[in-house]
Amino acid sequence: MTDPTAPPPAGGALPDGMRPVVEMMMQGTPHARALGFQLMDVQRGRAWARAPFRDDLVGDATTGVIAGGVVTALLDQVCGVAAMSAQSEPSSTATIDLRIDYMRAAAPGRSVLAQAHCYKLTRSVAFVRAVAYDADPEDPIANATAAFMIAANVGRKPGSNARPPRKPK
Amino acid sequence: MSEIVKPPPPLTSEQVRGLIASIPYARYLGVEAELRGDELTLALPYKDTLIGNPMLPALHGGVVGAFMEFAAVAQIAVAQRAVRLPKTIDIGIDYLRSGRPTATYARARVTKLGRRIANVRVEAWQYERNDPIATLHGHFLVAAADDDDDAPAA
């Protein structure tokens, strides 16, 4: 059996200039960095990531299993990276909806891996499927389906969220 | 046979805080809880590590999702009058607007508390209660005390 933590073979190369963008999407995302998320590999429309086990990210102190919320955050992140990598040029993404089925708890003390596939990209929306697992993607911890808005930052100035939303008239 | 069993007393705010504090990831995020009657409000004070989009900036979708999931499981504990965490079966999150760099609040409603499954809806908001930033709809396994072997091995 192959090492499940090893990145899968490369293929489906990214368009020019996209690799630093998707890498920045992981390293430049404060919460992803705070949780220690690692981007293992990225191809056009596909991404692989890892949430290393940490005691402070456990969901149930009596079992030592990584929190469901960390799996939620990892799936949101890896889906967003897959949605970005499916595009031909750098853009921005925002999660519209994220649905997750939790099939089982992660093994105690184990890191969680996730792989995502953007299977459909329109001008406005990216549709993504993802699976989280600890050893074998065929034995998943959780399945996710997500939709992302493309070019989510268009019309938004940097720092525009520093103020409360404007009241509707 | 039909022995009358007194229902357990309602949970106290301290018990709910203890339950939340028993989740290391909830402590890491900085989740706070306040229970009044059976109405539970969770608060998530802002800090920089919660950001997902540094440009706007906006809270990470996973943070908002995990926060609402904590509101759901804690509200189920309140409904069950039991200091224990149900297991998540599935959640669906709608993101309605980007989470701004400020405090976020969440309240959950247990739509149906069944013998084995609880159906829960959660809303998260920031400045105004009636302008939610996200909603969650989830199903949770509420293993009854005499029914614990229904729970998946954790």
Interface residues (C-beta under 8 A of the other chain):
Chain A: G28 T29 P30 H31 A32 R33 A34 D55 D56 L57 V58 G59 D60 A61 T63 V65 A67 G68 G69 V70 T72 A73 L74 L75 D76 Q77 G80 S92 A94 T95 I96 D97 L98 R99 I100 D101 Y102 R104 A105 N153 R156 P158 G159 S160 N161 A162 R163 P164 P165
Chain B: S22 I23 P24 Y25 A26 R27 Y28 L29 D48 T49 L50 I51 G52 N53 P54 M55 L56 P57 A58 L59 H60 G61 G62 V63 G65 A66 F67 E69 F70 L85 K87 T88 I89 D90 I91 G92 I93 D94 Y95 R97 S98 R100 P101 T102 Q126 Y127 D131 P152 A153 A154
